[in-house]
Amino acid sequence: MQKTAKLYALVQGKCPQCRRGDIFTGSLYGFNVQRTNTVCPHCAQRFEIEPGYFYAAMYVSYAMNCSEMITLGVATYVLSGGNLEFESLWLYLTVIFTGCLLLAPFNYRYSRVILLHWLSPKIKYNPYYDKP
């Protein structure tokens, strides 16, 4: 039960302390811009623990982006039949950069979620706040 609740909080972008409040306003893909809340609307946990805290999320986003680029490059290689000619350079560049552009909102959101849930020693789950 505990692991499924943590996984649900990760996937849905919920607060790591109460697992109820939303970390973001707005949808992942949509016309309303997603923004990071300053505090949790449910338990009042401050998300940006110190000034510039989310600069560390850039490193998480960088790792995510590199793995996505490698995956897209290998998938393009496999689906194009192993074509590595110079003329196919534009195919690889188009697929990789289009994939990076489409996954940018995903990387923005989940790099911050991963930073808050797994890489923040100051924020821990507290069952006291996990009440409706």
Disulfide bonds with the S-S distance in Angstrom:
none
